Amino acid sequence: MIDARELRKEYGNFVAVEGSTFSVDRGEVFGVIGPNGAGKTTTLKMLAGLLEPTDGEATVAGFDASDPEMRKQLGFLPEESPLYEEMTPISYLQFFADLYEVPGDVAEERMLDTLEKLDLEHHDRKLGDMSKGMKRKVAIARSLINDPDVLIYDEPASGLDPLTTNYVIEFTEQLAEEGKTIVFSAHNLFHVESICDRVAIMNDGQIVARGDLEELQDQYGERRYRVYTT
Ligand code: ATP
């Protein structure tokens, strides 16, 4: 469902990502973990077609990542979602439903269903008056408005309290059970171990290990593995 081949991104003379190659099967949850500056966001944005690779290529759902058609199959959750403070969750989601040309009755049912699943009762509250956790849930609802097959979530749990973090992780787990293909980045192993089928560990712009968690522990040993993930 996702295929990244030798992705490379340079910012001037600085190489942010180099030789990033991995694939994600339909219905799989793939974790990209690593410390600050490892190149996770850059990699995810290249997959989502938001950054043009300097070299290499990515396909998502059979489309080149730069193909606008690909966007219709994709729900991207950026690390920091720009939310319009004066909007309510419904007006915000309606705005994106219109952008994706989701028919009115389908959009309404999808919005209400997703907001209910996310436990967001305050439909009439302005986004600017919401907590960080509530805003993150609205951003997650936005990523689902076009009912995409593929979700790319950049550190969806970062900066949230433990309860909301668990909530976001469990919700992502449900989406995986519904058959979505998910790429999920995190600093912390704790955020990915319960839901990821496989992970890639990034450091200094490169994938330094990949596989399922047990394989990585065998391959790299518990100590080194933890260095990258805590
Ligand atoms: P974090 O966990 O802090 O979000 P990350 O793993 O997502 O980190 P990236 O945001 O992909 O890392 O950044 C990788 C490297 O590229 C960092 O050193 C960052 O400073 C650099 N970088 C990212 N965007 C730019 C840019 N627009 N111009 C120059 N350098 C950039």
py3Dmol code that shows the C-alpha trace and the ligand (Angstrom):
import py3Dmol

protein = """\
ATOM      1  CA  MET A   1       0.000   0.000   0.000  1.00  0.00           C
ATOM      2  CA  ILE A   2       2.991   2.271   0.678  1.00  0.00           C
ATOM      3  CA  ASP A   3       6.354   1.963  -0.958  1.00  0.00           C
ATOM      4  CA  ALA A   4       9.245   4.317  -0.195  1.00  0.00           C
ATOM      5  CA  ARG A   5      12.396   3.822  -2.220  1.00  0.00           C
ATOM      6  CA  GLU A   6      15.684   5.524  -1.379  1.00  0.00           C
ATOM      7  CA  LEU A   7      14.002   8.736  -0.265  1.00  0.00           C
ATOM      8  CA  ARG A   8      16.401  11.583   0.233  1.00  0.00           C
ATOM      9  CA  LYS A   9      15.785  15.163   1.305  1.00  0.00           C
ATOM     10  CA  GLU A  10      18.342  17.921   1.347  1.00  0.00           C
ATOM     11  CA  TYR A  11      17.817  21.393   2.787  1.00  0.00           C
ATOM     12  CA  GLY A  12      20.652  23.358   1.217  1.00  0.00           C
ATOM     13  CA  ASN A  13      23.796  21.438   2.157  1.00  0.00           C
ATOM     14  CA  PHE A  14      22.091  19.634   5.005  1.00  0.00           C
ATOM     15  CA  VAL A  15      20.865  16.072   4.385  1.00  0.00           C
ATOM     16  CA  ALA A  16      17.757  15.594   6.534  1.00  0.00           C
ATOM     17  CA  VAL A  17      16.817  12.128   5.168  1.00  0.00           C
ATOM     18  CA  GLU A  18      18.955   9.675   3.256  1.00  0.00           C
ATOM     19  CA  GLY A  19      18.274   6.245   1.739  1.00  0.00           C
ATOM     20  CA  SER A  20      14.886   5.818   3.359  1.00  0.00           C
ATOM     21  CA  THR A  21      13.410   2.578   1.989  1.00  0.00           C
ATOM     22  CA  PHE A  22      10.463   0.652   3.392  1.00  0.00           C
ATOM     23  CA  SER A  23       7.073  -0.676   2.429  1.00  0.00           C
ATOM     24  CA  VAL A  24       3.828  -1.003   4.311  1.00  0.00           C
ATOM     25  CA  ASP A  25       1.231  -3.651   3.497  1.00  0.00           C
ATOM     26  CA  ARG A  26      -2.494  -3.043   3.303  1.00  0.00           C
ATOM     27  CA  GLY A  27      -3.970  -3.032   6.812  1.00  0.00           C
ATOM     28  CA  GLU A  28      -0.570  -2.837   8.487  1.00  0.00           C
ATOM     29  CA  VAL A  29       0.443  -0.332  11.193  1.00  0.00           C
ATOM     30  CA  PHE A  30       4.012   0.812  10.605  1.00  0.00           C
ATOM     31  CA  GLY A  31       5.850   2.826  13.258  1.00  0.00           C
ATOM     32  CA  VAL A  32       8.597   5.331  12.523  1.00  0.00           C
ATOM     33  CA  ILE A  33      10.455   6.049  15.719  1.00  0.00           C
ATOM     34  CA  GLY A  34      13.450   8.165  16.608  1.00  0.00           C
ATOM     35  CA  PRO A  35      14.621  11.192  18.572  1.00  0.00           C
ATOM     36  CA  ASN A  36      14.119  14.880  17.696  1.00  0.00           C
ATOM     37  CA  GLY A  37      15.613  15.745  14.330  1.00  0.00           C
ATOM     38  CA  ALA A  38      15.881  12.100  13.200  1.00  0.00           C
ATOM     39  CA  GLY A  39      13.971  12.826   9.984  1.00  0.00           C
ATOM     40  CA  LYS A  40      10.559  11.365  10.835  1.00  0.00           C
ATOM     41  CA  THR A  41       8.476  14.390   9.825  1.00  0.00           C
ATOM     42  CA  THR A  42      10.490  14.894   6.655  1.00  0.00           C
ATOM     43  CA  THR A  43       9.948  11.250   5.692  1.00  0.00           C
ATOM     44  CA  LEU A  44       6.220  11.343   6.433  1.00  0.00           C
ATOM     45  CA  LYS A  45       5.756  14.601   4.508  1.00  0.00           C
ATOM     46  CA  MET A  46       7.479  13.088   1.476  1.00  0.00           C
ATOM     47  CA  LEU A  47       5.073  10.120   1.671  1.00  0.00           C
ATOM     48  CA  ALA A  48       2.128  12.493   1.959  1.00  0.00           C
ATOM     49  CA  GLY A  49       3.220  14.460  -1.090  1.00  0.00           C
ATOM     50  CA  LEU A  50       3.786  17.606   0.991  1.00  0.00           C
ATOM     51  CA  LEU A  51       7.536  17.697   0.410  1.00  0.00           C
ATOM     52  CA  GLU A  52       9.247  16.872  -2.822  1.00  0.00           C
ATOM     53  CA  PRO A  53      12.099  14.392  -2.335  1.00  0.00           C
ATOM     54  CA  THR A  54      15.521  15.476  -3.572  1.00  0.00           C
ATOM     55  CA  ASP A  55      15.902  11.901  -4.751  1.00  0.00           C
ATOM     56  CA  GLY A  56      14.023   8.598  -4.578  1.00  0.00           C
ATOM     57  CA  GLU A  57      10.315   8.013  -4.892  1.00  0.00           C
ATOM     58  CA  ALA A  58       7.246   7.073  -2.914  1.00  0.00           C
ATOM     59  CA  THR A  59       3.960   5.504  -3.943  1.00  0.00           C
ATOM     60  CA  VAL A  60       0.832   5.454  -1.828  1.00  0.00           C
ATOM     61  CA  ALA A  61      -2.242   3.391  -2.724  1.00  0.00           C
ATOM     62  CA  GLY A  62      -0.802   2.869  -6.195  1.00  0.00           C
ATOM     63  CA  PHE A  63      -0.256   6.568  -6.912  1.00  0.00           C
ATOM     64  CA  ASP A  64       2.961   8.515  -6.946  1.00  0.00           C
ATOM     65  CA  ALA A  65       3.070  10.611  -3.763  1.00  0.00           C
ATOM     66  CA  SER A  66       3.112  13.790  -5.864  1.00  0.00           C
ATOM     67  CA  ASP A  67      -0.127  12.812  -7.689  1.00  0.00           C
ATOM     68  CA  PRO A  68      -3.119  14.865  -6.436  1.00  0.00           C
ATOM     69  CA  GLU A  69      -5.254  11.707  -6.861  1.00  0.00           C
ATOM     70  CA  MET A  70      -3.236  10.143  -4.051  1.00  0.00           C
ATOM     71  CA  ARG A  71      -4.508  12.779  -1.588  1.00  0.00           C
ATOM     72  CA  LYS A  72      -8.033  11.425  -1.943  1.00  0.00           C
ATOM     73  CA  GLN A  73      -6.879   8.113  -0.443  1.00  0.00           C
ATOM     74  CA  LEU A  74      -4.927   9.743   2.360  1.00  0.00           C
ATOM     75  CA  GLY A  75      -5.572  11.190   5.810  1.00  0.00           C
ATOM     76  CA  PHE A  76      -2.527  13.143   7.028  1.00  0.00           C
ATOM     77  CA  LEU A  77      -2.253  14.297  10.618  1.00  0.00           C
ATOM     78  CA  PRO A  78       0.575  16.817  11.017  1.00  0.00           C
ATOM     79  CA  GLU A  79       2.459  17.104  14.291  1.00  0.00           C
ATOM     80  CA  GLU A  80       0.948  20.547  14.806  1.00  0.00           C
ATOM     81  CA  SER A  81      -2.430  20.927  13.143  1.00  0.00           C
ATOM     82  CA  PRO A  82      -3.347  24.472  12.195  1.00  0.00           C
ATOM     83  CA  LEU A  83      -6.880  24.790  13.556  1.00  0.00           C
ATOM     84  CA  TYR A  84      -8.985  27.876  12.934  1.00  0.00           C
ATOM     85  CA  GLU A  85      -9.669  29.194  16.413  1.00  0.00           C
ATOM     86  CA  GLU A  86     -13.015  30.820  15.625  1.00  0.00           C
ATOM     87  CA  MET A  87     -14.499  27.675  14.081  1.00  0.00           C
ATOM     88  CA  THR A  88     -16.445  24.969  15.874  1.00  0.00           C
ATOM     89  CA  PRO A  89     -15.522  21.307  15.262  1.00  0.00           C
ATOM     90  CA  ILE A  90     -18.496  20.944  12.937  1.00  0.00           C
ATOM     91  CA  SER A  91     -17.749  24.047  10.853  1.00  0.00           C
ATOM     92  CA  TYR A  92     -14.090  23.031  10.655  1.00  0.00           C
ATOM     93  CA  LEU A  93     -14.898  19.489   9.539  1.00  0.00           C
ATOM     94  CA  GLN A  94     -17.520  20.761   7.108  1.00  0.00           C
ATOM     95  CA  PHE A  95     -14.875  23.005   5.528  1.00  0.00           C
ATOM     96  CA  PHE A  96     -12.664  19.959   4.843  1.00  0.00           C
ATOM     97  CA  ALA A  97     -15.621  17.815   3.732  1.00  0.00           C
ATOM     98  CA  ASP A  98     -16.328  20.490   1.101  1.00  0.00           C
ATOM     99  CA  LEU A  99     -12.672  20.520   0.037  1.00  0.00           C
ATOM    100  CA  TYR A 100     -12.803  16.759  -0.475  1.00  0.00           C
ATOM    101  CA  GLU A 101     -16.214  17.065  -2.177  1.00  0.00           C
ATOM    102  CA  VAL A 102     -17.841  14.655   0.271  1.00  0.00           C
ATOM    103  CA  PRO A 103     -21.626  14.735  -0.394  1.00  0.00           C
ATOM    104  CA  GLY A 104     -23.553  16.647   2.310  1.00  0.00           C
ATOM    105  CA  ASP A 105     -25.495  13.763   3.887  1.00  0.00           C
ATOM    106  CA  VAL A 106     -22.445  11.455   3.896  1.00  0.00           C
ATOM    107  CA  ALA A 107     -20.282  14.207   5.404  1.00  0.00           C
ATOM    108  CA  GLU A 108     -22.786  14.943   8.153  1.00  0.00           C
ATOM    109  CA  GLU A 109     -23.152  11.303   9.154  1.00  0.00           C
ATOM    110  CA  ARG A 110     -19.374  10.775   9.055  1.00  0.00           C
ATOM    111  CA  MET A 111     -18.668  13.922  11.129  1.00  0.00           C
ATOM    112  CA  LEU A 112     -21.176  13.096  13.831  1.00  0.00           C
ATOM    113  CA  ASP A 113     -20.154   9.448  13.964  1.00  0.00           C
ATOM    114  CA  THR A 114     -16.440  10.304  14.253  1.00  0.00           C
ATOM    115  CA  LEU A 115     -16.990  13.029  16.858  1.00  0.00           C
ATOM    116  CA  GLU A 116     -19.075  10.610  18.916  1.00  0.00           C
ATOM    117  CA  LYS A 117     -16.427   7.878  18.647  1.00  0.00           C
ATOM    118  CA  LEU A 118     -13.834  10.430  19.751  1.00  0.00           C
ATOM    119  CA  ASP A 119     -15.948  11.451  22.725  1.00  0.00           C
ATOM    120  CA  LEU A 120     -16.163  15.067  21.542  1.00  0.00           C
ATOM    121  CA  GLU A 121     -19.459  16.302  22.830  1.00  0.00           C
ATOM    122  CA  HIS A 122     -18.850  20.036  22.629  1.00  0.00           C
ATOM    123  CA  HIS A 123     -19.785  20.508  18.998  1.00  0.00           C
ATOM    124  CA  ASP A 124     -20.670  24.162  19.551  1.00  0.00           C
ATOM    125  CA  ARG A 125     -17.477  25.162  21.377  1.00  0.00           C
ATOM    126  CA  LYS A 126     -14.934  27.211  19.417  1.00  0.00           C
ATOM    127  CA  LEU A 127     -11.666  25.426  18.636  1.00  0.00           C
ATOM    128  CA  GLY A 128      -9.774  28.287  20.287  1.00  0.00           C
ATOM    129  CA  ASP A 129     -11.488  27.469  23.588  1.00  0.00           C
ATOM    130  CA  MET A 130     -10.637  23.774  23.509  1.00  0.00           C
ATOM    131  CA  SER A 131      -7.882  21.907  25.324  1.00  0.00           C
ATOM    132  CA  LYS A 132      -4.904  20.539  23.414  1.00  0.00           C
ATOM    133  CA  GLY A 133      -6.317  17.013  23.702  1.00  0.00           C
ATOM    134  CA  MET A 134      -9.691  18.049  22.283  1.00  0.00           C
ATOM    135  CA  LYS A 135      -8.007  19.917  19.450  1.00  0.00           C
ATOM    136  CA  ARG A 136      -5.950  16.815  18.621  1.00  0.00           C
ATOM    137  CA  LYS A 137      -9.147  14.765  18.482  1.00  0.00           C
ATOM    138  CA  VAL A 138     -10.697  17.285  16.081  1.00  0.00           C
ATOM    139  CA  ALA A 139      -7.565  17.054  13.920  1.00  0.00           C
ATOM    140  CA  ILE A 140      -7.921  13.251  13.937  1.00  0.00           C
ATOM    141  CA  ALA A 141     -11.581  13.600  12.914  1.00  0.00           C
ATOM    142  CA  ARG A 142     -10.405  15.868  10.078  1.00  0.00           C
ATOM    143  CA  SER A 143      -7.973  13.194   8.875  1.00  0.00           C
ATOM    144  CA  LEU A 144     -10.928  10.804   8.510  1.00  0.00           C
ATOM    145  CA  ILE A 145     -13.369  13.105   6.714  1.00  0.00           C
ATOM    146  CA  ASN A 146     -12.643  11.611   3.268  1.00  0.00           C
ATOM    147  CA  ASP A 147     -12.750   8.033   4.655  1.00  0.00           C
ATOM    148  CA  PRO A 148      -9.179   7.391   3.472  1.00  0.00           C
ATOM    149  CA  ASP A 149      -7.592   3.952   3.164  1.00  0.00           C
ATOM    150  CA  VAL A 150      -4.208   5.253   4.308  1.00  0.00           C
ATOM    151  CA  LEU A 151      -3.465   7.315   7.398  1.00  0.00           C
ATOM    152  CA  ILE A 152      -0.163   9.051   8.044  1.00  0.00           C
ATOM    153  CA  TYR A 153      -0.031  10.319  11.610  1.00  0.00           C
ATOM    154  CA  ASP A 154       2.968  12.406  12.684  1.00  0.00           C
ATOM    155  CA  GLU A 155       3.444  12.045  16.433  1.00  0.00           C
ATOM    156  CA  PRO A 156      -0.285  12.026  17.148  1.00  0.00           C
ATOM    157  CA  ALA A 157       0.283  11.616  20.877  1.00  0.00           C
ATOM    158  CA  SER A 158       3.019  14.201  21.389  1.00  0.00           C
ATOM    159  CA  GLY A 159       2.409  16.762  24.117  1.00  0.00           C
ATOM    160  CA  LEU A 160      -0.731  15.073  25.424  1.00  0.00           C
ATOM    161  CA  ASP A 161      -1.396  13.954  28.981  1.00  0.00           C
ATOM    162  CA  PRO A 162      -1.171  10.180  29.651  1.00  0.00           C
ATOM    163  CA  LEU A 163      -4.933   9.648  29.571  1.00  0.00           C
ATOM    164  CA  THR A 164      -5.395  11.418  26.220  1.00  0.00           C
ATOM    165  CA  THR A 165      -2.275   9.697  24.886  1.00  0.00           C
ATOM    166  CA  ASN A 166      -3.832   6.303  25.662  1.00  0.00           C
ATOM    167  CA  TYR A 167      -7.072   7.442  24.126  1.00  0.00           C
ATOM    168  CA  VAL A 168      -5.373   8.487  20.874  1.00  0.00           C
ATOM    169  CA  ILE A 169      -3.406   5.235  20.717  1.00  0.00           C
ATOM    170  CA  GLU A 170      -6.479   3.100  21.366  1.00  0.00           C
ATOM    171  CA  PHE A 171      -8.447   5.042  18.772  1.00  0.00           C
ATOM    172  CA  THR A 172      -5.667   4.513  16.224  1.00  0.00           C
ATOM    173  CA  GLU A 173      -5.738   0.819  17.107  1.00  0.00           C
ATOM    174  CA  GLN A 174      -9.467   0.731  16.311  1.00  0.00           C
ATOM    175  CA  LEU A 175      -8.810   2.378  12.949  1.00  0.00           C
ATOM    176  CA  ALA A 176      -6.257  -0.353  12.210  1.00  0.00           C
ATOM    177  CA  GLU A 177      -8.801  -3.001  13.135  1.00  0.00           C
ATOM    178  CA  GLU A 178     -11.195  -1.379  10.649  1.00  0.00           C
ATOM    179  CA  GLY A 179      -8.558  -2.071   7.975  1.00  0.00           C
ATOM    180  CA  LYS A 180      -6.813   1.272   7.569  1.00  0.00           C
ATOM    181  CA  THR A 181      -3.144   1.213   6.590  1.00  0.00           C
ATOM    182  CA  ILE A 182      -1.324   3.428   9.075  1.00  0.00           C
ATOM    183  CA  VAL A 183       2.091   5.033   9.351  1.00  0.00           C
ATOM    184  CA  PHE A 184       2.555   6.398  12.845  1.00  0.00           C
ATOM    185  CA  SER A 185       5.599   8.298  14.098  1.00  0.00           C
ATOM    186  CA  ALA A 186       6.680   8.685  17.713  1.00  0.00           C
ATOM    187  CA  HIS A 187       9.689   9.460  19.871  1.00  0.00           C
ATOM    188  CA  ASN A 188       8.834   6.780  22.242  1.00  0.00           C
ATOM    189  CA  LEU A 189       8.545   3.041  22.003  1.00  0.00           C
ATOM    190  CA  PHE A 190       5.694   3.190  24.500  1.00  0.00           C
ATOM    191  CA  HIS A 191       3.552   4.942  21.882  1.00  0.00           C
ATOM    192  CA  VAL A 192       4.069   2.347  19.191  1.00  0.00           C
ATOM    193  CA  GLU A 193       4.641  -1.042  20.773  1.00  0.00           C
ATOM    194  CA  SER A 194       1.000  -1.799  21.431  1.00  0.00           C
ATOM    195  CA  ILE A 195      -0.190  -1.013  17.916  1.00  0.00           C
ATOM    196  CA  CYS A 196       2.612  -1.369  15.388  1.00  0.00           C
ATOM    197  CA  ASP A 197       3.129  -4.504  13.351  1.00  0.00           C
ATOM    198  CA  ARG A 198       6.598  -3.342  12.307  1.00  0.00           C
ATOM    199  CA  VAL A 199       8.790  -0.349  12.990  1.00  0.00           C
ATOM    200  CA  ALA A 200      11.654   1.564  11.414  1.00  0.00           C
ATOM    201  CA  ILE A 201      14.065   3.258  13.793  1.00  0.00           C
ATOM    202  CA  MET A 202      15.524   6.516  12.454  1.00  0.00           C
ATOM    203  CA  ASN A 203      18.548   8.410  13.625  1.00  0.00           C
ATOM    204  CA  ASP A 204      20.373  11.295  11.910  1.00  0.00           C
ATOM    205  CA  GLY A 205      18.226  11.003   8.782  1.00  0.00           C
ATOM    206  CA  GLN A 206      18.735   7.290   8.258  1.00  0.00           C
ATOM    207  CA  ILE A 207      16.804   4.154   9.038  1.00  0.00           C
ATOM    208  CA  VAL A 208      19.174   2.341  11.356  1.00  0.00           C
ATOM    209  CA  ALA A 209      16.979  -0.692  12.009  1.00  0.00           C
ATOM    210  CA  ARG A 210      13.662  -2.097  10.924  1.00  0.00           C
ATOM    211  CA  GLY A 211      11.538  -5.116  11.607  1.00  0.00           C
ATOM    212  CA  ASP A 212       9.054  -6.274  14.190  1.00  0.00           C
ATOM    213  CA  LEU A 213       9.780  -5.306  17.762  1.00  0.00           C
ATOM    214  CA  GLU A 214      10.966  -8.743  18.873  1.00  0.00           C
ATOM    215  CA  GLU A 215      13.279  -9.016  15.879  1.00  0.00           C
ATOM    216  CA  LEU A 216      14.797  -5.637  16.730  1.00  0.00           C
ATOM    217  CA  GLN A 217      15.320  -6.560  20.336  1.00  0.00           C
ATOM    218  CA  ASP A 218      17.087  -9.756  19.237  1.00  0.00           C
ATOM    219  CA  GLN A 219      19.109  -7.945  16.602  1.00  0.00           C
ATOM    220  CA  TYR A 220      20.185  -4.906  18.571  1.00  0.00           C
ATOM    221  CA  GLY A 221      19.815  -5.947  22.168  1.00  0.00           C
ATOM    222  CA  GLU A 222      17.589  -4.302  24.678  1.00  0.00           C
ATOM    223  CA  ARG A 223      20.083  -1.581  25.695  1.00  0.00           C
ATOM    224  CA  ARG A 224      20.889  -0.127  22.281  1.00  0.00           C
ATOM    225  CA  TYR A 225      17.283  -0.446  21.194  1.00  0.00           C
ATOM    226  CA  ARG A 226      16.171   1.627  24.179  1.00  0.00           C
ATOM    227  CA  VAL A 227      18.725   4.348  23.408  1.00  0.00           C
ATOM    228  CA  TYR A 228      16.845   5.132  20.215  1.00  0.00           C
ATOM    229  CA  THR A 229      13.426   4.890  21.670  1.00  0.00           C
ATOM    230  CA  THR A 230      13.368   6.622  25.027  1.00  0.00           C
TER     231      THR A 230
END
"""
ligand_1 = """\
31
ATP
P 10.963 15.932 15.745
O 10.757 14.694 16.538
O 11.680 17.002 16.497
O 9.734 16.399 15.044
P 11.855 14.674 13.275
O 12.438 13.323 13.454
O 10.464 14.767 12.805
O 12.048 15.524 14.604
P 12.486 16.379 11.048
O 11.495 17.440 11.436
O 12.159 15.538 9.880
O 12.845 15.457 12.284
O 13.866 17.121 10.808
C 15.033 16.418 10.390
C 16.162 17.424 10.293
O 15.918 18.312 9.200
C 16.320 18.288 11.526
O 17.710 18.481 11.767
C 15.663 19.588 11.134
O 16.250 20.686 11.818
C 15.943 19.647 9.654
N 14.904 20.400 8.927
C 13.590 20.102 8.895
N 12.919 20.983 8.123
C 13.870 21.853 7.655
C 13.820 22.988 6.783
N 12.664 23.407 6.244
N 14.966 23.627 6.537
C 16.142 23.215 7.061
N 16.275 22.143 7.874
C 15.139 21.468 8.172
"""
view = py3Dmol.view(width=600, height=400)
view.addModel(protein, "pdb")
view.setStyle({"model": 0}, {"cartoon": {"style": "trace"}})
view.addModel(ligand_1, "xyz")
view.setStyle({"model": 1}, {"stick": {}})
view.zoomTo()
view.show()
